[in-house]
Amino acid sequence: MIIVTSLKDHLSVCESVNPSHLISVIDPGFEPSTPNSTIKHLKLGFDDIIAVSKNNIIHRQNEKLSHQIPPNDNHINNIVDFVSTWDQSQPIVIHCWCGVSRSMATATFILCLLNPNNVENNIKYLRSIAPHANPNKLMISMFEKHLGIVGEIKIAFEKYPHTKTYDCETTFAPVSIFNIKELREYK
């Protein structure tokens, strides 16, 4: 089971399902502590952006101005390595700030890793459960390179676009649960 959630809901989700693995893909400085019920926790701090401008600086928690940090190859390689240690019989929980972009990009990678011969169907399945998913495009392109399917995920998401949006300043996406058996049988 792959569960995607927001930072706000990740603790209650972890308490409910006792995941073996937790992936936090969250803004730098917002990486949460590891819940007691979780065996392995990957914490990655980067911003939900697809490009960096030299003029694009933001305030971090300590109010210092900082340049934004995009996802990079090290982040993606850490996710790939971490997922390779996951026993699919146990739940894995993935969260970002809102449960829409970075976490959904990571879930998309896992779905395509588990069912590599039908990328379009994987995205159609994801969309049936998470109409709000709007995966980080830079992460998707990096995952595509890793999977050797450059462009396929992007094209599938264009065919099945998100139909629901959330203002992540005030509202977080609902918890999304992806069942591996359902994924493989989905038509």
C-alpha positions in Angstrom: 0.0 0.0 0.0 1.3 3.5 -0.9 -0.3 6.3 1.0 0.2 10.0 0.1 -0.7 12.7 2.6 0.1 16.2 3.8 2.5 17.2 6.5 -0.6 18.1 8.6 -2.0 14.5 8.4 1.2 12.4 8.2 1.4 11.6 12.0 -2.2 10.4 12.2 -1.7 8.3 9.1 1.5 6.8 10.4 -0.2 6.0 13.7 -3.1 4.3 11.8 -1.1 2.1 9.4 2.3 1.7 11.1 4.3 2.0 7.9 7.7 0.4 7.5 8.8 3.4 5.4 8.1 7.1 5.5 9.3 9.6 2.9 9.2 13.3 3.8 9.7 15.5 0.7 9.2 18.9 2.3 10.5 22.4 2.3 14.0 22.7 3.9 13.7 23.1 7.7 10.2 21.5 7.9 11.4 17.9 8.0 9.4 16.2 10.8 10.7 13.9 13.4 10.2 10.2 12.8 7.0 8.7 14.3 7.5 5.9 16.8 5.7 3.4 14.6 7.9 4.0 11.6 11.0 1.8 11.0 12.7 3.8 8.2 12.3 7.5 7.5 13.8 9.4 4.5 13.9 13.1 5.1 14.6 15.3 2.1 14.4 19.1 2.2 13.8 20.9 -1.1 11.3 23.4 -2.5 8.3 22.6 -4.7 9.7 24.3 -7.8 10.7 23.4 -11.3 13.4 26.1 -11.9 15.4 28.5 -9.9 15.9 32.2 -10.7 18.8 34.1 -9.2 16.3 36.6 -8.1 14.0 34.0 -6.5 14.8 34.2 -2.7 12.4 33.3 0.1 12.3 33.6 3.9 13.0 30.3 5.7 11.8 29.6 9.3 14.6 31.6 10.7 13.6 34.6 8.6 16.9 34.7 6.7 16.6 35.2 3.0 17.6 32.0 1.1 17.7 30.8 -2.5 15.1 28.2 -3.2 16.4 24.6 -3.5 15.0 22.6 -6.4 14.8 18.8 -6.4 18.1 17.4 -7.7 19.7 14.1 -8.8 20.9 13.4 -5.2 17.3 13.7 -3.9 16.0 11.4 -6.6 18.8 8.9 -6.1 18.0 8.9 -2.3 14.4 8.2 -3.1 15.3 5.4 -5.5 17.7 3.7 -3.0 15.2 4.1 -0.1 12.3 2.6 -2.1 14.5 -0.4 -3.0 14.6 -1.3 0.7 10.8 -1.3 1.0 9.0 -4.6 1.4 5.8 -4.1 -0.6 3.8 -6.1 2.0 4.1 -3.2 4.4 2.7 0.3 3.9 4.8 3.2 2.7 3.7 6.7 3.5 4.8 9.7 1.5 4.1 13.3 2.4 5.0 16.8 1.3 3.4 20.1 2.5 0.0 19.6 0.9 -0.1 16.1 -0.5 -0.3 17.3 -4.1 3.0 17.8 -5.8 6.3 16.4 -4.4 4.6 13.5 -2.7 2.5 12.6 -5.7 5.6 12.8 -8.0 7.3 10.3 -5.6 4.2 8.0 -5.6 4.0 8.2 -9.4 7.6 6.9 -9.6 6.8 4.0 -7.2 3.7 3.1 -9.2 5.6 3.1 -12.5 8.5 1.2 -10.9 6.0 -1.5 -9.7 4.1 -1.6 -13.0 6.7 -0.5 -15.6 5.0 -1.8 -18.7 1.8 0.3 -18.5 2.7 3.9 -17.6 -0.5 5.4 -19.0 -2.6 3.0 -17.1 -0.6 3.8 -13.9 -1.4 7.5 -14.3 -5.1 6.7 -15.1 -5.2 4.6 -11.9 -3.5 7.4 -9.9 -5.9 9.9 -11.3 -9.0 7.8 -10.4 -7.9 8.0 -6.7 -6.3 11.4 -6.7 -7.9 13.9 -9.1 -6.0 16.6 -7.3 -2.5 15.2 -7.9 -0.3 17.7 -9.7 3.1 16.1 -9.5 6.3 18.3 -9.5 7.3 18.3 -13.2 11.0 18.5 -12.5 10.8 15.4 -10.2 8.8 13.6 -12.9 11.4 14.2 -15.6 14.1 13.0 -13.3 12.2 9.9 -12.4 11.5 9.2 -16.1 15.2 9.3 -16.8 15.8 6.8 -14.0 13.0 4.5 -15.3 14.2 4.8 -18.9 10.8 6.1 -20.1 11.6 9.7 -21.0 8.4 11.6 -21.7 5.9 8.8 -21.1 4.7 10.0 -17.6 4.5 13.6 -18.7 2.4 12.6 -21.7 0.1 10.5 -19.6 -0.5 13.3 -17.1 -1.3 15.6 -20.0 -3.9 13.1 -21.2 -5.3 12.7 -17.7 -4.9 16.2 -16.1 -5.8 17.1 -12.6 -9.4 18.1 -12.1 -9.4 19.4 -8.5 -7.1 22.0 -6.9 -6.3 23.0 -3.4 -5.1 26.3 -2.0 -2.2 24.8 0.0 -2.0 27.8 2.2 -5.3 27.0 3.9 -6.5 23.6 2.7 -4.7 20.3 2.4 -5.4 17.4 0.0 -7.1 14.3 1.3 -5.2 11.2 2.1 -4.7 9.1 -1.1 -4.3 5.3 -0.8 -2.9 3.3 -3.7 -3.3 -0.5 -3.6 -0.6 -2.4 -5.5 -2.9 -5.3 -6.4 -5.5 -2.8 -7.7 -2.9 -1.0 -9.7 -1.9 -4.2 -11.5 -5.5 -5.1 -12.2 -6.8 -1.6 -13.1 -8.3 -1.2 -16.6 
